[in-house]
Amino acid sequence: MTSANAPSPSLGSSLEADLAYYKAQYEQLEAELQEFQASSRELEAELEKDIEASEKRERQLQEKAEGLGFEVEEWKVRFSVAPIRSVTYNLLVVLLLTVLGSDEIQAIQGRGQQRPEHVTERDYDPTRHKQDATAKTPGHRSCQR
């Protein structure tokens, strides 16, 4: 990086000429340094803006992911098998009561099991008095003697 204005010092040149050469070199380097520092500040400011924008976008995406996670959990609860099965059973009972009536339903239930005499019709819950399925499995022999 030699300056075009100042010739390089040579042996036997004057002290003033050498001083002028090095002074020009110093001034040129100082100007280049200032230019580099200014461009560095601009680049740093741009990078900081990019980082802030990226962090903001990351926060937005994290919030969206959390929201979608909650939505997935809601869908799991809403469409899980147990509630659907319960609603279907209740709808079936209401439909049967509407179409057949309680006397006909009890007659159908009575074919598979008998209601205990001490239980009133209002208190009767046929699901509480189901017989043990393991005792009635085919091929099972009881140990009665």
C-alpha positions in Angstrom: 0.0 0.0 0.0 2.2 2.8 -1.2 0.9 6.2 -1.6 0.9 7.6 -5.1 1.7 11.1 -3.8 4.8 10.2 -1.8 7.7 8.4 -3.3 9.2 5.5 -1.3 12.2 6.4 0.8 15.6 5.5 -0.6 19.0 5.3 0.8 20.5 8.7 1.2 17.2 10.5 0.9 16.5 13.3 3.2 14.9 12.9 6.6 12.1 15.2 5.5 11.3 13.1 2.5 11.2 9.9 4.6 9.0 11.6 7.2 6.6 12.8 4.5 6.4 9.3 3.0 5.6 7.7 6.4 3.2 10.4 7.3 1.3 9.8 4.0 1.3 6.1 4.7 -0.1 6.7 8.2 -2.9 9.1 6.8 -3.9 6.5 4.2 -4.0 3.7 6.7 -6.0 5.9 9.1 -8.6 6.7 6.4 -8.9 3.0 5.4 -9.4 2.1 9.1 -12.1 4.7 9.5 -13.8 3.4 6.3 -13.5 -0.2 7.7 -15.0 0.8 11.1 -17.9 2.6 9.4 -18.7 -0.4 7.2 -18.3 -2.7 10.2 -20.8 -0.6 12.2 -23.3 -0.8 9.3 -22.8 -4.5 9.0 -23.2 -5.0 12.7 -26.5 -3.0 12.7 -27.8 -5.1 9.8 -26.9 -8.3 11.6 -28.6 -7.2 14.8 -31.7 -6.4 12.9 -31.6 -9.8 11.3 -31.1 -11.5 14.7 -34.0 -9.6 16.2 -36.2 -10.5 13.3 -35.2 -14.2 13.6 -35.8 -14.2 17.3 -39.2 -12.7 16.8 -40.1 -15.2 14.2 -38.9 -18.0 16.4 -41.1 -16.8 19.3 -44.1 -16.6 16.9 -43.4 -20.1 15.7 -43.1 -21.4 19.3 -46.4 -19.8 20.3 -48.0 -21.3 17.2 -46.6 -24.7 18.0 -47.9 -24.5 21.6 -51.3 -23.5 20.3 -51.4 -26.3 17.9 -50.3 -28.7 20.7 -53.3 -27.6 22.8 -55.5 -28.0 19.8 -54.3 -31.5 19.2 -55.0 -32.4 22.8 -58.5 -31.0 22.5 -59.1 -33.1 19.4 -57.8 -36.2 21.2 -60.2 -35.6 24.1 -63.1 -34.7 21.8 -62.7 -37.7 19.5 -61.3 -40.3 21.9 -63.1 -43.7 21.9 -64.5 -43.6 25.4 -66.7 -40.5 25.1 -67.9 -41.6 21.7 -68.8 -45.0 23.1 -70.6 -43.4 26.0 -72.6 -41.0 23.7 -73.4 -43.9 21.3 -74.7 -46.0 24.2 -76.8 -43.2 25.6 -78.2 -42.5 22.1 -79.0 -46.1 21.6 -80.8 -46.3 25.0 -82.9 -43.2 24.1 -83.7 -44.6 20.7 -84.7 -48.0 22.1 -86.9 -46.3 24.7 -88.5 -44.2 22.0 -89.1 -47.0 19.6 -89.8 -50.0 21.9 -90.8 -48.6 25.2 -89.4 -49.7 28.6 -91.6 -52.8 28.9 -90.2 -54.3 25.7 -86.6 -53.4 26.5 -87.0 -55.1 29.9 -88.4 -58.2 28.2 -85.4 -58.3 25.9 -83.0 -57.8 28.8 -84.9 -60.4 30.8 -84.2 -63.1 28.2 -80.5 -62.9 29.0 -80.7 -62.3 32.8 -83.3 -62.1 35.5 -83.7 -59.0 37.6 -83.6 -59.7 41.3 -87.1 -59.4 42.9 -86.1 -57.0 45.6 -84.8 -54.4 43.1 -87.5 -52.0 41.9 -87.9 -51.2 38.2 -86.7 -47.6 38.8 -83.5 -48.8 40.6 -82.7 -51.6 38.2 -79.4 -51.2 36.3 -78.8 -54.3 34.2 -75.1 -53.6 33.8 -74.5 -54.0 37.6 -75.8 -57.5 37.6 -74.0 -59.1 34.7 -72.9 -62.6 35.2 -69.2 -63.5 35.4 -68.1 -64.1 31.8 -65.3 -66.4 32.8 -67.6 -68.9 34.5 -69.6 -69.2 31.3 -66.8 -69.6 28.8 -67.0 -72.7 26.6 -64.9 -75.6 27.7 -64.7 -74.4 31.3 -65.6 -77.0 33.9 -66.4 -76.1 37.4 -65.0 -78.1 40.2 -68.4 -78.9 41.8 -68.7 -82.4 43.2 
